[in-house]
Amino acid sequence: MDGIPLTETLNVYIYGSCVSRDVTRICAEHLTTEKYIARQSWASATSLPTDPPSIPSNLDSAFQNRMVINDIQSSFPRSLLANDRRFDVLLLDLIDERLGLVTSGRHIFTDSYELRGTGWKPALDLSDKLDFGTDEHFNIWAMAATHLLRLLDATNNLHKTRLIHCQYAVHANDGYQMSKRMRKHPDEWNRLFARYYSFAEEIGFPIIEVPAEYCIASRGHTWGLEAFHYIDEFYHHVSGQLRSQFLSGQAG
């Protein structure tokens, strides 16, 4: 792998959640964001694209509307091809997979809060939800992961890819137990996520493992207290791993 001069920052394409986005936000002196695609399950990204309904969305946020439209249009593969010469690292995480899926014929969509907020669900003629962690969801996601890996390999982007493997925080940095504000205990979420991470690693996704000592929720996090809003050491660890693996004189 050719290194990037030590004096330069890494240009990062983010396909994931706020977990990846906060790495570049908090470590902006070392990392810049080239592109950010959120709320788009791997299953949605690799499914048959379609167009959003022609009726107005109920969402006021242009960013949220764009996320939903990108998801409906399965935008990631096309975006990757359009941007692949402009980024040094493709940073992935699986946190948005927790939202589950909904389908309409051969189309698969992420059941995001934003999709629910558009008011478009009836117009999309959606099926029942496929909950994250069920065998049906996992099997669909695993096929999508295999498809995505082949896409990254075929476009010579796999060597630039890193998937963040992290745990939901069991407690916050002030000792608060996160189970008090979650519909599932963090340990249960981590159990459900385990086979997704294991499968991704087994088929060949390069992994950045975040130690448990950094998987602690931050009471003072910009986006509020959540089990995947971490202390700053989490993000600095990921940034350090990216720099050690991609910068000149340090690349493996």
C-alpha positions in Angstrom: 0.0 0.0 0.0 1.4 3.4 -1.0 1.5 5.7 2.0 0.3 9.3 2.3 2.8 11.9 3.4 2.9 12.3 7.1 2.1 16.0 6.8 -1.2 15.4 5.1 -4.6 14.5 6.6 -6.5 11.5 5.5 -9.6 12.1 3.4 -12.3 9.8 4.7 -15.5 8.6 2.9 -18.0 7.6 5.7 -20.6 5.0 5.1 -22.1 4.4 8.4 -23.6 6.2 11.4 -22.6 9.0 13.8 -20.0 6.7 15.2 -17.9 7.0 12.1 -18.8 10.6 11.5 -17.7 11.6 15.0 -14.3 10.1 14.3 -13.7 12.8 11.7 -15.5 15.5 13.7 -13.5 15.0 16.8 -10.2 14.3 15.1 -10.5 17.0 12.4 -6.8 17.9 12.7 -6.0 14.5 11.2 -9.1 13.5 9.2 -11.4 15.3 6.7 -14.8 14.1 5.5 -15.1 13.5 1.8 -18.6 12.1 1.8 -21.1 10.9 4.4 -23.8 8.4 3.8 -25.9 7.5 6.8 -29.1 5.6 7.6 -28.5 3.2 4.6 -28.3 -0.5 5.5 -26.0 -2.7 3.5 -29.1 -4.6 2.4 -30.7 -1.4 1.1 -27.6 -0.2 -0.6 -27.2 -3.5 -2.6 -30.9 -3.9 -3.4 -32.8 -2.8 -6.4 -33.1 1.1 -6.4 -36.3 2.9 -6.9 -37.6 6.5 -6.8 -39.1 8.2 -3.7 -42.9 8.9 -3.7 -44.0 12.1 -5.5 -45.8 13.4 -2.5 -44.0 16.0 -0.2 -42.1 14.7 2.8 -43.1 15.7 6.3 -39.5 16.2 7.3 -38.2 19.8 7.6 -34.5 18.9 7.5 -32.9 18.8 4.0 -30.2 16.5 5.4 -32.8 14.0 6.7 -34.7 14.1 3.5 -31.6 13.4 1.5 -30.7 10.4 3.7 -34.1 8.9 3.1 -34.0 9.5 -0.7 -30.5 8.1 -0.9 -31.7 5.0 0.9 -34.7 4.5 -1.3 -32.4 5.0 -4.4 -29.7 2.6 -3.0 -27.2 5.3 -3.6 -24.0 4.0 -2.1 -22.6 1.9 -5.0 -23.0 4.8 -7.5 -21.6 7.3 -5.0 -18.6 5.0 -4.4 -17.8 4.9 -8.0 -18.2 8.6 -8.4 -15.9 9.4 -5.4 -13.4 6.6 -5.3 -10.5 8.7 -6.5 -11.1 11.4 -4.0 -10.8 9.5 -0.7 -8.0 7.7 1.2 -10.1 5.7 3.5 -13.6 4.2 3.4 -14.8 4.1 7.0 -17.7 1.8 7.8 -19.7 0.9 10.9 -22.8 -1.2 11.5 -24.7 0.8 14.1 -27.5 1.9 11.7 -28.2 -1.8 11.0 -30.0 -1.8 14.4 -32.9 0.0 12.7 -34.1 -3.1 10.8 -35.5 -3.3 7.3 -38.8 -3.0 5.4 -39.4 -4.3 1.9 -41.6 -3.6 -1.1 -41.4 -6.3 -3.7 -37.8 -6.5 -4.7 -36.9 -3.2 -3.0 -35.3 -3.1 0.5 -35.3 0.0 2.7 -33.8 0.9 6.1 -36.6 1.4 8.6 -35.0 4.6 9.9 -36.7 7.2 12.1 -36.3 9.5 9.2 -38.3 7.2 6.8 -41.0 7.0 9.4 -41.0 10.8 9.7 -41.5 11.4 5.9 -45.0 10.0 5.8 -44.1 8.0 2.8 -44.6 4.5 4.2 -48.1 4.0 2.8 -47.1 5.2 -0.6 -44.1 2.8 -0.7 -46.5 -0.1 0.1 -44.1 -1.6 2.6 -44.2 -5.1 4.1 -43.9 -5.9 7.8 -40.6 -5.0 9.4 -37.6 -7.3 9.5 -36.1 -6.8 13.0 -32.4 -6.6 13.4 -30.9 -9.7 15.0 -33.5 -12.1 13.6 -32.4 -14.9 11.3 -34.3 -13.5 8.4 -32.7 -10.1 8.8 -29.2 -11.6 9.3 -29.5 -13.8 6.2 -30.5 -10.8 4.0 -27.8 -8.7 5.5 -25.1 -11.4 5.0 -25.9 -11.7 1.3 -25.7 -7.9 1.1 -22.3 -7.9 2.9 -20.9 -10.5 0.5 -22.2 -8.4 -2.4 -20.7 -5.2 -0.9 -17.3 -6.9 -0.4 -17.2 -8.0 -4.0 -18.0 -4.5 -5.1 -15.2 -3.0 -3.0 -12.8 -5.6 -4.3 -13.8 -5.2 -7.9 -13.4 -1.4 -7.7 -10.0 -1.7 -5.9 -11.4 -0.1 -2.8 -11.2 -3.0 -0.3 -7.6 -2.1 0.7 -8.9 1.4 1.6 -11.7 0.1 3.7 -11.9 -0.2 7.5 -14.9 -1.5 9.5 -15.2 -0.2 13.1 -15.9 -3.1 15.5 -17.2 -1.7 18.8 -19.5 -2.6 21.7 -22.5 -0.7 22.9 -21.6 1.0 26.1 -22.9 -0.6 29.3 -22.2 2.5 31.3 -21.4 6.2 30.9 -18.2 8.0 32.1 -20.1 9.2 35.2 -21.1 5.6 36.1 -24.7 5.8 34.8 -26.0 2.4 33.7 -27.2 2.7 30.1 -29.7 -0.1 30.5 -31.9 2.4 32.3 -32.7 4.2 29.1 -32.7 1.4 26.5 -35.4 -1.0 25.3 -32.7 -3.7 25.2 -29.8 -4.1 27.7 -26.5 -3.1 26.0 -25.3 -6.7 26.6 -28.3 -7.9 24.5 -27.5 -5.5 21.7 -23.9 -6.6 21.7 -25.0 -10.3 21.6 -27.1 -9.5 18.5 -24.4 -7.6 16.8 -21.7 -10.3 17.4 -22.6 -12.5 14.4 -22.8 -9.6 12.1 -19.2 -8.5 13.0 -18.0 -12.1 12.9 -19.4 -12.7 9.4 -18.0 -9.4 8.1 -14.5 -10.3 9.4 -14.8 -13.9 8.2 -15.5 -12.9 4.6 -12.7 -10.4 4.5 -13.7 -6.9 5.7 -10.6 -5.2 7.3 -11.5 -4.5 10.9 -10.6 -1.8 13.4 -11.2 -3.3 16.9 -12.0 -0.8 19.6 -11.0 -2.0 23.1 -13.8 -2.2 25.7 -12.0 0.4 27.8 -13.0 3.0 25.2 -16.5 1.8 24.6 -17.9 4.0 27.3 -20.8 6.5 26.8 -20.1 10.1 27.3 -22.4 12.2 29.4 -21.2 15.3 27.7 -21.4 14.0 24.1 -22.5 16.6 21.5 -25.5 14.4 20.4 -26.6 13.4 23.9 -26.3 10.3 26.0 -26.6 7.1 24.0 -24.8 3.7 24.1 -23.0 4.5 20.9 -22.1 8.1 21.7 -18.6 7.5 23.2 -15.9 9.2 25.1 -13.3 11.0 23.0 -10.7 8.3 23.6 -12.8 6.0 21.4 -12.6 8.3 18.4 -8.9 9.1 19.0 -8.2 5.4 19.0 -9.9 4.9 15.6 -8.1 7.9 14.2 -4.8 6.6 15.5 -5.4 3.2 13.9 -6.2 4.9 10.6 -3.1 7.0 10.7 -0.9 4.1 11.6 -2.2 2.0 8.8 -2.4 4.5 6.0 0.2 7.2 6.5 3.7 7.1 5.0 6.3 5.1 6.9 3.5 3.5 9.0 1.4 1.6 6.5 1.3 -2.2 6.8 
